[in-house]
């Protein structure tokens, strides 16, 4: 499988943002009266039980049909185990492209430096594209809590962002923890059980420290969409809109399941719509 898809990873020294947002405003609609419509695809948990590729139907998706590819983590069994598998993933998902964002999961364990070498981005990253702010988080750092430099980066973005919408990518559905409706669903929705381990959905600081900052942005008129990718075993989709009209989504694949779905998003002048679609509808 490698021989057919393997390509060399081209070294392009353009790093993603790690705490500063000024260099990330790289895609702005210069004509505000024009209608700009873009389509994005979100995929997660594409791994197999062996480290020789990804879920077979992924190869039949034409990613050129989409303006961005959003990846929710656990792409391969061990995504950084060797150069062959990382080159293979780059061939499939075009990881070095600035329009490919990847929120790493527990099967994507690697150093910060190695992640930058493979993707030309940092593990937590900000990009503005046509009036949507995309924030990629590393939920494996500090076992589901957002702390330290990553927390400082996130708060800096949320304090200054002026886009119409914010889309947050995180492997773990960290927003479910301690929420009165979502917390009891963790063990029936998420791949990782509620607990205390590297692959678990761990207790974290989302509700106490992180959610209030998103609420501040929401109160400034910015729509918030938070997407987690640790799904697939038990269900392929999750959706919850809270009383403040903040949207929480989950999506993932398991290669043995027949009813896998993907998350499709449309951005029309900064206004986001989304729907879940069977993966078979994307295959010619």
Secondary structure in CASP SS format (residue, H / E / C, confidence):
PFRMAT SS
TARGET T0000
AUTHOR 0000-0000-0000
METHOD secondary structure of the structure
MODEL  1
X C 1.00
X H 1.00
X H 1.00
X H 1.00
X H 1.00
X C 1.00
X C 1.00
X C 1.00
X C 1.00
X C 1.00
X C 1.00
X C 1.00
X C 1.00
X C 1.00
X C 1.00
X C 1.00
X C 1.00
X C 1.00
X C 1.00
X C 1.00
X C 1.00
X C 1.00
X C 1.00
X C 1.00
X C 1.00
X C 1.00
X E 1.00
X C 1.00
X C 1.00
X C 1.00
X C 1.00
X C 1.00
X C 1.00
X C 1.00
X C 1.00
X C 1.00
X E 1.00
X E 1.00
X E 1.00
X E 1.00
X E 1.00
X E 1.00
X E 1.00
X C 1.00
X C 1.00
X C 1.00
X E 1.00
X C 1.00
X C 1.00
X C 1.00
X C 1.00
X C 1.00
X C 1.00
X E 1.00
X C 1.00
X H 1.00
X H 1.00
X H 1.00
X H 1.00
X H 1.00
X E 1.00
X C 1.00
X H 1.00
X H 1.00
X H 1.00
X C 1.00
X C 1.00
X E 1.00
X E 1.00
X E 1.00
X E 1.00
X C 1.00
X C 1.00
X C 1.00
X C 1.00
X C 1.00
X C 1.00
X C 1.00
X C 1.00
X C 1.00
X C 1.00
X C 1.00
X H 1.00
X H 1.00
X H 1.00
X H 1.00
X H 1.00
X H 1.00
X H 1.00
X H 1.00
X H 1.00
X H 1.00
X H 1.00
X C 1.00
X C 1.00
X C 1.00
X C 1.00
X C 1.00
X C 1.00
X E 1.00
X E 1.00
X E 1.00
X C 1.00
X C 1.00
X C 1.00
X C 1.00
X C 1.00
X C 1.00
X C 1.00
X C 1.00
X C 1.00
X H 1.00
X H 1.00
X H 1.00
X H 1.00
X H 1.00
X H 1.00
X H 1.00
X H 1.00
X C 1.00
X C 1.00
X C 1.00
X C 1.00
X C 1.00
X E 1.00
X E 1.00
X E 1.00
X E 1.00
X E 1.00
X C 1.00
X C 1.00
X E 1.00
X E 1.00
X E 1.00
X E 1.00
X E 1.00
X C 1.00
X C 1.00
X C 1.00
X C 1.00
X C 1.00
X C 1.00
X C 1.00
X C 1.00
X C 1.00
X C 1.00
X C 1.00
X H 1.00
X H 1.00
X H 1.00
X H 1.00
X H 1.00
X H 1.00
X H 1.00
X H 1.00
X H 1.00
X H 1.00
X H 1.00
X H 1.00
X H 1.00
X C 1.00
X C 1.00
X C 1.00
X C 1.00
X E 1.00
X E 1.00
X E 1.00
X E 1.00
X E 1.00
X E 1.00
X C 1.00
X C 1.00
X C 1.00
X H 1.00
X H 1.00
X H 1.00
X C 1.00
X C 1.00
X C 1.00
X C 1.00
X C 1.00
X C 1.00
X H 1.00
X H 1.00
X H 1.00
X H 1.00
X H 1.00
X H 1.00
X H 1.00
X C 1.00
X C 1.00
X C 1.00
X C 1.00
X E 1.00
X C 1.00
X C 1.00
X C 1.00
X C 1.00
X C 1.00
X C 1.00
X E 1.00
X C 1.00
X C 1.00
X C 1.00
X C 1.00
X H 1.00
X H 1.00
X H 1.00
X H 1.00
X H 1.00
X H 1.00
X H 1.00
X H 1.00
X H 1.00
X H 1.00
X H 1.00
X H 1.00
X H 1.00
X H 1.00
X C 1.00
X C 1.00
X C 1.00
X E 1.00
X E 1.00
X E 1.00
X E 1.00
X E 1.00
X E 1.00
X C 1.00
X C 1.00
X C 1.00
X C 1.00
X C 1.00
X C 1.00
X C 1.00
X C 1.00
X E 1.00
X E 1.00
X E 1.00
X E 1.00
X E 1.00
X C 1.00
X C 1.00
X C 1.00
X C 1.00
X C 1.00
X E 1.00
X E 1.00
X E 1.00
X E 1.00
X E 1.00
X C 1.00
X C 1.00
X C 1.00
X C 1.00
X C 1.00
X C 1.00
X C 1.00
X C 1.00
X C 1.00
X E 1.00
X E 1.00
X E 1.00
X E 1.00
X E 1.00
X E 1.00
X E 1.00
X E 1.00
X C 1.00
X C 1.00
X E 1.00
X E 1.00
X E 1.00
X E 1.00
X E 1.00
X E 1.00
X E 1.00
X E 1.00
X H 1.00
X H 1.00
X H 1.00
X H 1.00
X E 1.00
X C 1.00
END
